[in-house]
Amino acid sequence: MPLTLQQLTEQLGLKYVGDPDTIIRDVASLGRAKTGELSFLTNSRNIRAIEQSNCSVLIVPMEFEAALHEKDFIFSPNPQLSFINVIELVRPDYKSESKPGIDASAQVSNSARIGDSVSIGPLVVVGDNVEIGSGSQIAAGSIIEDHVKLGTQCYLHSRVTLACGVRIGNRCTFHSGVVIGSDGFGLVEDKGQWIKVPQIGTVIIGNDVEIGANTTVDRGALDDTIIAEGCKLDNLIQVAHNVRIGEHTAIAACVGIAGSAVIGRHCKIGGAAVVLGHLRITDNVMVTAMSLVTKDIKQSGVYSSGTPLMENSEWHKANVRYKSLDSIARKVKKLDRQIG
């Protein structure tokens, strides 16, 4: 939906410099944008990228010196957020929306309670005593087992599974392959054999949660697994039984969270990090990628572990030295006593 620069900034509530009649037809990345397209810049020092871009309009930080460049500019305290708002305005159809109704191939229990304007796609299965809130969309091949409660305006992409009894808030989005409420990995060893512990808890997910493709969230063993409102989980994450994740925490791909771990509010967990079981992480913690959390984190801050990539022969040398650290530490301690 084309808009002029003036029309766009009026809707965004932002100031601009340039021709008010400049037409904005679409959005694009800075390097690929063409005439008539809008992009954004978060780092005002990237002058070369600005000069090489063919975009017509650029959203920039408030302190940006527009007079130095021959383009039209929109000033924003958060350029990336403003760019998202522009997408909503010029590309309102970027989200696929299905028409309300139940596809003929879907199997919906007579005891299910379906809200207004719900869309249920091909080959969907909806079990007994399920509640689906108004405006929700269930895409092809998804399975909602018995006694599930799904809130309003949720979007289940294809092949999502909500296992028996899980409870989902409003405006949640689950991408393809997500499984919510599978059994946790609970086992007891008896005479050399593993005995399964019944997983009789459930999963409770708050409002405005988004979960990426092929992520799994296990039900609790006794208590419930809880993902609080506003959390964002990437693809291929494992959330084990009885885990609790606080409000507005974001977790990147391939993270593993072991059973009964508690993660606070507004945390950020980098890709492929691992949190061991029964640990507690306080609020406002960032764990960088590939880190292994082995003990409680009691203070907010940024935490890292692991060895950065290096040339293979250098890594072997370093690995040999790691094995000598204990001996070196004892020698240093002994020298310290002698000096003291």
N, C-alpha and C positions, 0 to 999 in steps of 0.2 A: 504494500500500500504506500505509494509515493507520498512524501511530505516535504514541504519547504523547510529550510533551516529555521525560519521564524516559527512556523507551526510546531515543529518538533521541540524546540527549546521552551515554548510556552507550555507544552504538555509535561515537559520534564521539570519545569521550574528552574532552569539554569540560564546563565548568561552566555552570550556568544560574541565572536568577532568575525565579520565577513559579510557576504551578500545575503540578505534575508530571503531572497528568492531562489537560492541554490536548492536544487531538487535532490532529495535523498531517496533512492529507489531500493537500496538493499544495504546489507552489512557484510563485512569481510575482514579477514586478518590484515594487518598493516602491509605485509609483504605482497599480498595477492589482490588487494583492493583495486578497483577500476574507477573511472570517472562515474559519478553518480552514486558511489558507495561510501559508507561511513565506517571508520575504524576507531580504535582507541589506543592510548599510550599511557602506561603507568609510570614509566621512568622518563622524566623530561630531559635526561642527559643523552638519550638515544637520538641525536640530531641527524645522523646519517640515514637512519631508517626513515625518518620523516621526509627527508629530501628525495629519497628514492621511491617513496610510495606515490601511487597515482590516485589515492583516495581524494574525494572532494571535501569531506569533512572529517575532522579528527577530534575525539573527546580527549582532553588533556587535564593534568592536575591544575589546581587553582593558581599555583605560582609560575606556571608556564609563560614564557615570554613570546607571545604570539606575533609580536611586531617583527620578529626576526625571520619569519617564514611566510611564504606566499600561499597560504591555504585558509580555509574557513575553520574556526575552532569553537568548540563548546567547552566551557570550563566546569569541572566537577570536582567535589571533594573526594569522590570515589569513582574514577573513570570506568573501572570494570563493572561496577554495579550499574552505573548509568548506561553502559553498553548493553547490559542485560535488559534494561528497561526499553531501550531502543528496539531490540529484537522483538519484544512483545508488541511494539507499535507498528513496525514495518513488516514483520513476518508473523502475523497472528495465527497463521495456519501451520506453524512449524511443529505443533503438537498434533498428532493424529487423534481425532475424536470419533468414537463410534456412535451411531444412532441408538437411542434407547430401544430396548426390546430384548427378547430372548431368542437366540437362533434355534432353528428347528432341530438341530443335531445335539443341542445341549440337554443334559439330564439334570433337572432341578426337582428336588424333593418337594412333595406337597406341603410339608411342614415348614419349609423355608419361608422366611419373611423378607420380601424384596421391596426396597424403597422405591420412591418415584424416580423416573428418568434413569434407571439403571440399565446398562448395556451388558449383556452376557453373550459372549461370542461362541463360535463353533466348537463343539466337542468339550465344552466346559462341564464339569460335574460339581453340583452343589448338594451337599448332604443334608441330613435331617436337622431340624431346629437351628439352621443357620440364619443369621441376621445380616443383611447387606444394606448399608445406608444409602440414602438418596444420592443420585448423581455419580455413583461409582461405576467403573468400567472394568470388566473382567474379560481379558483377551483369550484367544483360542487356546484350548488344551489345558487351561488352568483347572486345579482341583481344590475345592474348598470342602474339607471334611466336616463331620457332624459337630454341632454345637459351637462353631466358629462365629465370632461377632466381628464384623467388618464395618468401619465407620463410613461417614459420608464423604463423597468426592475422592474416593481412593482410586488408584489406577494399578491394576495387576496386568502386567505384560504377559505374553504367551508363556505357558508352561510353568506358572507359579503354583506352588503347593502350600496351602495353609492346613496344617494337621489339626487333628481333633482338639477342639476347645480353646484354641488360641484367641486372643483378643487384640484387635487392631484399632487404633484411633482414627481420627479424621484426616483427610488430605494426605494419606500415605501413598508412596509410589514404590512398587516392587518390580524389578526388572526380570527379564526372562531367566528361568532356572532357579529362582530363589526358593528355598525351602524353609518354612517357619514351623517349628514345633516337632522336628524329628527327635528321636530318642537321644538323650545324652549318653556319653561313653562311661556308663557306670557299671563296674565289675568288681566282684569279690573273689579272691582265689581260695579254693578249697580242695585240698588233696591233689594239687597239680592241675586242677581244672578251673576255668573261669565261670562264675555264676553271675548271670545278669541281674543287676539291681533294677527293679521296676522304676520307670521314670514317670511319676504320677503328678508332677507339677505341670505348669503350662508356660506359655510365653505371653507377656504383656508388652505391647508396643504403643507408645504415646502418639500424639498428633504430629503431623508434618515431618514424619520420618521417611527417608529415602534409602533404599537398599539395592545395591548393584547386582548385576547378573551373577548367578551361580554362587551367591553367598548363602550360608546355612546358619540358622540360629536354633540351637537345641533347646528343647523344653527342660524345665527343672526336674531334679530328682524328687525332691519334696517341696521345697519352695519354688518360686517362679523365676524364670529368666526375664529380665526387665530391660527394655531399651526405652529411655525417656524421650520426651518430645523434642523435636528439632534435630535429632541425630542424623548424620549422613554417613552411610557405610558404602564403601566402594565394592568392586567386583571381587569374588573369590576370597571372601573372609570367612573364617570359622569362629563362631561365637558358641562356646560350650555351655553346658547346663549350669544354671544358677548364677550366671554372669549378670552383673548390673552395670549399665552404662548411663551416665548422667546426661542432663539436658545439653543439647547443642554441641555434643562431641562429634568430631569428624575423624574417620578411620579410613586410611588408604588401603589399596589392594593387597591381598595375600597376607594380611595380618592374621595371626592365630592367638586367640584368647582362651586360656584354659579355664577349667571349671571353677566357679565361685569367686573369680576375680571381680573386683569392684573398681570401676573407672569413674572418675569424677566428672563434673560439669565443665564444658568449654575446653575439653582436652583435644589434642591433635596427635594421632598415632600414625607415624610414617609407614610407607610400604614395607611389607615383609617383616615387620617387627613381631616379636613374640612376647606375650605377657603370661607368666606362669600362674598356676592356679592358687587361689586363696590369697592373692596379693591385693593391696589397696593402693590406688593412685589418687591423689588429692585433685582438687579442681585446678584448672588453668595450667596443665602440664603439657609440654610438647615432647614426644618421644620420636627421635629421628629414625629414618629408614634403616632397616636391618638390625635394629637394636634388640637385645634380649633383656627383659626386665625380670630380675631374679629376687628382688626384695621390694618392700613397700616404698612408695615415693610419697613423702610426707610434706614436702614443700613445693610450691609452684616453681616452674622454671623449665629449662630445656635440658633434656637428658639424652646421652648417646652411648653406644658401645659398639664393639666390633672393630675389625682391622680393615682400613681402606685398601683398595686394590693396588697391587704393585707388581712389577715384573717378577716372573716366577722364580728365577734364581735368587733375587733379593728376598722374596718371601721365605724361601727355604733357609737362608742365612738368619733372618729375623726369628724364624720358628726355633732354630737351634738356640738362639740367645734367650728366648722366652724360657726354655727349660733350665737355663742357668740362673734365672733371676732369684730363686730361693737361696741358692748357694751364695750369690753375690750379696744378697740382703743380710745373711748371717755374718759374712765377713765385714760388711760395713758396720753392723751393730757391734761386733767385737772390737773393731778399730775405734769406734765412738766411745766405748767403755774405757779403752786404754788411754785415749786422749783426755777423757774426762777425769 
